Amino acid sequence: MLMILLTWLVTVLGLGLATLLLPGIQAKNTVSFLAAATVLGLMNATLRPVLWLLTAPLAMVTFGIFILVINALIIKMSAALVPGYEVKSFGTAFLAAIIMLLTTAVSMVLIALMSGADISIQTFQYSQSL
């Protein structure tokens, strides 16, 4: 239950940043914003895995960039379902997907650090003997 709440809060944070930073995204009030975050979270839990599975070859060919396209489509669809929340164009939804990706990555690292997980970055050296 805690992970579901944390995931929703990260979604709210990412969507909130995208709404604040991008002029093409507008929420009429807090209720419509929270409804959009909830619908987006539900669509991410149900629809996104199916779309990722169906488009896996295309995602591999594009080195994962197509995943952002899928996320942008889901953002656009969730905005269409929630009255009072508007995403004007696909380009705006794509930028929102990038903002949400970065927010999720930073949030997950911070959550792991706060929970006591050990995160290490390993470096590899390339040496060529002559």
C-alpha positions in Angstrom: 0.0 0.0 0.0 2.9 2.3 0.8 4.5 1.8 -2.6 1.2 2.6 -4.3 0.9 5.9 -2.4 4.6 6.8 -3.1 4.1 6.0 -6.8 1.0 8.2 -6.9 2.8 11.0 -5.0 5.7 10.9 -7.5 3.1 11.0 -10.4 1.5 14.1 -8.7 4.9 15.7 -8.3 5.9 15.1 -12.0 2.6 16.1 -13.4 2.7 19.2 -11.1 6.1 20.2 -12.4 5.0 19.7 -16.0 1.9 21.8 -15.4 3.9 24.6 -13.8 6.7 24.6 -16.4 4.8 24.0 -19.7 2.4 26.7 -20.9 0.5 24.1 -23.0 -0.8 22.3 -19.9 -3.6 23.8 -17.8 -5.6 22.7 -14.8 -8.7 24.7 -13.9 -8.5 23.8 -10.2 -6.8 21.5 -7.8 -9.5 18.8 -8.0 -9.1 18.5 -11.8 -5.3 18.3 -11.3 -5.6 15.5 -8.7 -8.1 13.7 -10.8 -5.8 13.9 -13.8 -2.9 12.5 -11.7 -5.1 9.7 -10.5 -6.3 8.8 -14.0 -2.7 9.0 -15.3 -1.6 6.6 -12.5 -4.4 4.2 -13.3 -3.6 4.3 -17.0 0.1 3.8 -16.3 -0.7 0.7 -14.2 -3.1 -0.9 -16.7 -2.6 0.4 -20.2 1.2 1.2 -20.3 2.4 -2.4 -19.8 0.3 -3.6 -22.7 1.5 -0.8 -25.0 5.1 -1.4 -24.0 4.7 -5.1 -24.8 3.1 -4.4 -28.1 5.7 -1.8 -29.2 8.8 -3.6 -27.7 10.5 -4.1 -31.1 10.0 -0.4 -32.0 11.3 0.6 -28.6 14.4 -1.5 -29.2 15.1 0.0 -32.6 14.8 3.5 -31.2 16.9 2.7 -28.1 13.9 3.3 -25.8 13.0 6.8 -27.1 9.6 5.4 -28.3 8.7 4.8 -24.6 8.5 8.6 -24.3 6.0 8.6 -27.2 3.9 6.0 -25.4 4.0 8.0 -22.2 3.1 11.2 -24.1 0.1 9.4 -25.6 -1.0 8.2 -22.1 -0.7 11.8 -20.8 -2.7 13.1 -23.7 -5.4 10.4 -23.2 -5.7 11.0 -19.5 -6.1 14.7 -20.1 -8.9 13.9 -22.6 -10.7 11.9 -19.9 -10.5 14.5 -17.1 -12.7 17.7 -17.5 -10.8 20.8 -16.4 -7.4 19.4 -17.3 -6.0 20.2 -20.7 -2.9 19.3 -22.7 -2.8 21.4 -25.9 -0.5 19.4 -28.2 1.4 16.2 -28.5 4.6 18.1 -28.3 3.6 19.5 -24.9 2.7 16.0 -23.8 6.1 14.7 -25.0 7.9 17.4 -23.0 5.7 16.5 -20.0 6.7 12.9 -20.4 10.4 13.9 -20.3 9.8 16.0 -17.1 7.9 13.1 -15.5 10.7 10.7 -16.4 13.3 12.9 -14.8 11.2 13.5 -11.7 10.5 9.8 -11.3 14.2 8.9 -11.7 15.3 11.5 -9.1 12.4 10.6 -6.7 13.1 6.8 -6.9 16.8 7.4 -6.0 15.9 9.7 -3.2 13.3 7.2 -1.8 15.9 4.4 -2.0 18.4 6.5 -0.2 15.9 7.6 2.5 15.0 3.9 3.1 18.6 3.0 3.7 19.4 1.3 0.4 23.0 1.3 -0.7 23.4 2.9 -4.1 26.7 2.8 -5.7 27.9 4.0 -9.1 30.5 1.7 -10.5 33.1 2.9 -12.9 34.9 0.9 -15.4 38.3 1.8 -16.8 39.5 0.9 -20.2 43.2 0.4 -20.5 45.0 -0.6 -23.6 48.4 -2.2 -23.2 50.9 -1.3 -25.8 
